[in-house]
Amino acid sequence: MTLYLYFARKFLWRFLAILASFFIIAVLTDATALFGRFGDRDIGLADTLRLALLKAPSGVYQLLAMVAVLASLMMFRGLSRNSEMVATRAAGQSALSSVMAPLSMAMLIGVVAVMAFNPMAAAALRQFETETGRYESGGISAFSLSREGLWLRQGSDSGQTVIFAERANFDATHLSGVTFFEFSDSAKSVRRIETEFAELKDGAWQLGPGKVWQIGNDTLVPDESARSFSEMTLPSELTSGQILESFGDPSTVSIWDMRNFIDRLERSGFSSMRHRVSFQMELALPVLLAAMVLVGAAFTMRHHRAGRSGLMALITILIGLTIYILQDFAQILGANGAIPVSAAAWGPPVAAILFAVGMILNLEDG
């Protein structure tokens, strides 16, 4: 048990050190990009760093698998260089048993990351997108789903418009059962518009038959001033891509809210395949981290006097990158329906585990 805890502790400290390094690099990189992005606007250093700190957690969260393989690589290379692996083998510990401690620690880190780090990163990324949207357009465009339907909010210099729709088509260009609530820049109600459908064209909503009420004029009774129309055009800065990107980015949805969000997506008429794949991949994260630990161990457990330690480290990093890329590729295939969701999420990590275990057993026999 003492040896088990010793290996687990060494892996944990290396994982945390690499994770902290990645976080600092992500903050500096995002801050530099934000300076270039908002260089012509009055945004100070403090606000830029705050935005970078909001974006960095989601970027680092996506790199946990690479952090795991680097931590495993550093740990087992250090153990081999100090001849600790030789002493462990001499004490009767097999190669697989030596890997169990960092393997268990990696799975524990994965569980904590999914349960705690994921919601925090998702909330920070939503706040980042909200604030950058305000800096870019001067107004806020927000999107949300409820049990009743779809809510949109588009902002401009003249005010805000809140849009409710019972349903939408797959690309959010056609809304059914739509109500527009228009507000002035002082947050005073101006108009309410109800229409059977609304289609998003270039720079405008094209409304079908409906009715409009003037609300902001105190001299008019809203019901008496209501009028019907056969068609109407309302300016809009929204695009189909913006709406789909907001709904389609699973990284902005907490793992705890994902199942309900998927249900709301399907009720509103949107495809939920991308979120289903993302949900399963989040559940598979502990297994992926365990696979990366095994990959790191498979090529670096041999004694450094055997030579080619630098080459083995390079191969480990390349294999880790390959698994990481295959995971992303499988996610794309799963989101497009080319392969089953379970195969997209669980296939790469399980295949990596089988490959690494085979390499370790070969090392054990050889």
C-alpha positions in Angstrom: 0.0 0.0 0.0 2.9 2.4 0.8 4.3 1.9 -2.7 0.9 2.3 -4.2 0.4 5.7 -2.5 3.9 6.7 -3.4 3.3 6.2 -7.1 -0.2 7.8 -7.0 1.3 10.9 -5.2 4.1 11.3 -7.7 1.6 11.1 -10.6 -0.8 13.6 -9.0 1.9 16.2 -8.4 3.2 15.9 -12.0 -0.3 16.1 -13.4 -1.1 19.3 -11.3 2.2 20.9 -12.3 1.6 20.3 -16.0 -2.0 21.4 -15.7 -0.9 24.7 -14.0 1.6 25.3 -16.8 -1.0 24.7 -19.5 -3.4 27.1 -17.7 -0.8 29.9 -17.6 0.1 29.4 -21.2 -3.7 29.4 -22.1 -4.2 32.7 -20.2 -1.3 34.4 -21.8 -2.2 33.2 -25.3 -5.9 34.2 -24.9 -4.9 37.6 -23.5 -2.7 38.2 -26.5 -5.5 37.2 -28.9 -8.0 39.4 -27.1 -5.6 42.4 -27.3 -5.5 42.0 -31.1 -9.3 41.3 -31.3 -10.3 44.3 -29.2 -7.4 46.6 -29.9 -9.5 49.4 -31.3 -11.9 49.4 -28.3 -11.5 50.9 -24.8 -10.7 47.7 -23.0 -8.1 47.8 -20.2 -5.5 45.3 -19.2 -7.6 44.2 -16.2 -10.7 43.4 -18.4 -8.5 41.6 -20.9 -7.0 39.4 -18.3 -10.4 38.7 -16.8 -11.8 37.6 -20.2 -8.7 35.4 -20.7 -9.3 33.8 -17.3 -12.9 33.1 -18.2 -11.9 31.4 -21.5 -8.8 29.5 -20.3 -10.6 26.8 -18.2 -12.5 25.4 -21.2 -9.4 25.3 -23.3 -7.4 23.5 -20.6 -10.3 21.1 -19.9 -10.0 19.9 -23.5 -6.3 19.1 -23.0 -6.7 16.9 -19.9 -5.8 13.8 -22.0 -2.5 15.3 -23.1 -1.8 16.4 -19.6 -2.3 12.8 -18.4 0.1 11.3 -21.0 2.8 13.9 -20.3 2.4 13.3 -16.5 2.7 9.6 -17.1 5.7 10.1 -19.3 7.5 12.3 -16.8 6.7 10.0 -13.9 7.9 6.7 -15.4 10.9 8.3 -17.0 11.9 9.6 -13.6 11.3 6.2 -12.0 13.4 4.5 -14.7 16.2 7.0 -14.5 16.5 6.6 -10.7 16.3 2.8 -11.0 13.2 2.8 -8.9 11.4 0.6 -11.5 14.2 -1.9 -11.2 13.9 -2.0 -7.5 10.1 -2.4 -7.8 10.5 -5.3 -10.2 13.0 -6.9 -7.9 10.6 -6.6 -5.0 8.1 -8.8 -7.0 5.9 -6.1 -8.5 4.9 -6.7 -12.1 4.7 -3.9 -14.7 0.9 -3.9 -14.6 0.7 -3.7 -10.8 3.1 -0.7 -10.9 0.8 1.1 -13.3 -2.3 0.6 -11.1 -1.6 3.5 -8.8 -1.3 6.2 -11.5 -4.1 4.5 -13.4 -6.5 4.8 -10.5 -5.4 8.4 -9.8 -6.0 9.3 -13.4 -9.5 7.8 -13.3 -10.2 9.7 -10.0 -9.0 12.9 -11.6 -11.3 12.3 -14.6 -14.3 11.8 -12.3 -13.6 15.0 -10.4 -13.0 16.9 -13.7 -16.4 15.7 -15.1 -18.3 16.4 -12.0 -16.7 19.7 -10.9 -14.3 21.2 -13.5 -16.8 20.7 -16.4 -19.6 22.8 -14.9 -17.1 25.5 -13.9 -15.5 25.7 -17.3 -18.9 25.7 -19.0 -20.2 28.6 -16.8 -17.0 30.6 -17.4 -17.2 30.1 -21.2 -20.8 31.3 -21.3 -19.8 34.4 -19.4 -16.9 35.0 -21.8 -19.2 34.7 -24.8 -21.7 37.1 -23.3 -19.1 39.7 -22.5 -17.3 39.5 -25.8 -20.6 39.8 -27.6 -21.3 43.0 -25.7 -17.9 44.4 -26.7 -18.2 43.4 -30.3 -21.8 44.7 -31.1 -22.7 47.0 -28.2 -25.7 44.8 -27.5 -26.2 41.3 -26.3 -27.6 38.4 -28.3 -28.7 35.6 -26.0 -30.2 32.2 -26.7 -31.9 29.8 -24.4 -34.3 26.9 -24.4 -37.2 26.3 -22.1 -39.9 23.6 -21.8 -42.3 25.8 -23.8 -40.0 26.6 -26.7 -37.1 28.7 -27.9 -36.1 32.1 -26.6 -33.8 34.5 -28.5 -32.6 38.0 -27.7 -31.0 40.3 -30.2 -29.4 43.5 -29.3 -28.6 46.8 -31.1 -27.9 50.4 -30.3 -31.6 51.3 -30.5 -32.7 48.6 -28.0 -33.4 45.0 -27.4 -35.8 42.5 -29.0 -36.9 39.3 -27.2 -38.2 36.5 -29.5 -40.2 33.5 -28.4 -40.9 30.6 -30.8 -42.7 27.4 -30.1 -40.6 25.5 -32.6 -37.8 26.0 -35.1 -36.5 24.1 -38.1 -33.1 22.3 -38.1 -31.0 25.4 -39.1 -33.1 28.0 -37.1 -34.1 30.0 -40.2 -37.8 29.2 -39.8 -39.6 29.8 -36.5 -43.3 28.8 -35.8 -45.6 30.4 -33.3 -43.5 33.5 -32.9 -43.8 36.5 -30.5 -41.5 39.5 -30.7 -41.2 41.8 -27.7 -39.4 45.1 -28.6 -37.8 47.3 -25.9 -36.2 50.7 -26.2 -32.6 51.4 -25.1 -34.1 52.6 -21.8 -35.8 49.1 -21.3 -39.3 50.5 -22.0 -41.7 48.3 -23.9 -42.4 49.5 -27.4 -44.2 46.8 -29.4 -45.5 43.3 -29.2 -45.8 41.3 -32.4 -47.4 37.9 -32.8 -47.1 35.9 -36.1 -47.7 32.4 -37.4 -44.1 32.1 -38.6 -40.9 34.1 -39.1 -38.1 33.4 -41.6 -34.6 34.6 -41.1 -33.3 36.2 -44.3 -30.2 38.3 -44.9 -30.3 41.0 -42.1 -34.0 40.7 -41.4 -36.9 38.6 -40.1 -39.6 38.1 -42.7 -42.9 37.7 -40.8 -46.0 35.9 -42.0 -49.6 36.8 -41.1 -49.9 38.2 -37.6 -50.8 41.1 -35.3 -48.9 44.0 -33.7 -49.6 46.0 -30.6 -48.2 49.4 -29.8 -47.3 49.4 -26.1 -45.0 52.3 -25.4 -47.4 55.1 -26.2 -49.4 56.2 -23.1 -52.0 58.0 -25.3 -53.0 54.7 -27.0 -54.8 51.7 -25.6 -52.9 48.7 -26.8 -56.0 46.6 -27.8 -57.5 49.6 -29.7 -54.3 50.3 -31.5 -53.7 46.7 -32.5 -53.6 46.0 -36.2 -53.2 42.9 -38.3 -50.8 42.4 -41.1 -50.2 39.9 -43.8 -46.4 40.3 -43.8 -43.8 42.4 -42.1 -40.0 42.8 -42.1 -38.0 43.4 -38.9 -34.2 44.2 -39.1 -31.9 41.7 -37.3 -28.2 41.2 -36.9 -28.7 37.5 -36.1 -27.6 34.8 -38.4 -28.5 31.1 -38.6 -24.8 30.3 -37.8 -24.9 32.4 -34.6 -28.0 30.6 -33.3 -26.7 27.2 -34.2 -23.3 27.9 -32.8 -24.8 29.0 -29.5 -27.0 25.9 -29.2 -24.5 23.7 -30.9 -21.5 24.2 -28.6 -21.7 21.5 -25.9 -18.8 23.0 -24.0 -21.1 25.8 -22.8 -23.5 23.3 -21.2 -22.7 21.7 -17.9 -22.6 17.9 -17.7 -25.4 18.1 -15.0 -27.7 20.0 -17.4 -26.9 18.1 -20.6 -29.7 15.6 -20.5 -32.4 18.2 -19.9 -30.8 20.4 -22.6 -30.9 17.5 -25.1 -34.6 17.0 -24.4 -35.3 20.7 -24.9 -33.3 20.7 -28.2 -35.4 17.8 -29.5 -38.7 19.4 -28.5 -37.7 22.7 -30.2 -36.8 20.9 -33.5 -33.0 21.0 -33.3 -30.7 18.0 -33.8 -29.3 16.8 -30.5 -26.7 14.4 -32.0 -23.7 16.6 -31.3 -24.7 17.0 -27.6 -25.4 13.3 -27.3 -21.9 12.5 -28.5 -20.4 15.1 -26.2 -22.3 13.8 -23.2 -21.0 10.3 -23.8 -17.5 11.6 -24.3 -17.6 13.4 -21.0 -18.6 10.1 -19.3 -15.7 8.4 -21.1 -13.2 11.0 -19.9 -11.9 8.9 -16.9 -11.3 6.0 -19.2 -9.5 8.2 -21.7 -7.2 9.5 -19.0 -6.5 6.0 -17.9 -5.7 5.1 -21.5 -3.2 7.9 -21.7 -1.5 6.8 -18.5 -1.1 3.3 -19.9 0.3 4.7 -23.2 2.8 6.8 -21.2 3.9 3.8 -19.2 4.1 1.4 -22.1 7.0 3.2 -23.7 8.9 4.6 -20.7 8.9 1.9 -18.1 12.0 0.3 -19.5 15.3 1.2 -17.8 17.0 4.2 -19.3 20.3 2.2 -19.8 18.4 0.2 -22.5 18.9 3.3 -24.7 16.6 5.2 -27.0 14.8 6.9 -24.1 14.4 10.1 -26.0 13.0 8.2 -29.0 10.5 6.4 -26.7 9.4 9.7 -25.2 8.8 11.1 -28.7 6.8 8.0 -29.7 4.8 8.4 -26.5 3.9 12.0 -27.3 3.1 11.2 -30.9 0.8 8.3 -29.9 -0.9 10.5 -27.3 -1.5 13.1 -30.0 -2.8 10.5 -32.4 -5.3 9.2 -29.8 -6.4 12.8 -29.1 -6.9 13.5 -32.8 -8.8 10.2 -33.3 -11.0 11.1 -30.4 -11.9 14.4 -32.1 -12.4 12.7 -35.5 -14.7 10.1 -33.9 -16.7 12.9 -32.3 -17.2 14.5 -35.7 -18.3 11.2 -37.2 -20.7 10.6 -34.3 -22.2 14.1 -34.5 -22.8 13.6 -38.2 -24.4 10.2 -37.6 -21.7 8.3 -39.5 -21.0 6.0 -36.5 -23.0 5.1 -33.4 -22.7 7.5 -30.5 -21.3 4.8 -28.1 -18.6 3.9 -30.7 -17.6 7.6 -31.1 -17.3 8.2 -27.4 -15.9 4.9 -26.1 -14.1 3.4 -29.1 -10.8 5.4 -29.0 -10.1 5.2 -25.3 -11.0 1.5 -25.1 -8.8 0.8 -28.2 -6.0 2.8 -26.6 -6.2 0.8 -23.4 -6.0 -2.5 -25.3 -3.1 -1.3 -27.3 -1.2 -0.1 -24.2 -1.9 -3.2 -22.1 -0.6 -5.3 -25.0 2.6 -3.2 -25.1 3.1 -3.6 -21.3 2.5 -7.3 -21.4 5.1 -7.6 -24.1 7.5 -5.6 -22.0 6.7 -7.9 -19.1 7.4 -11.1 -21.1 10.4 -9.6 -22.9 
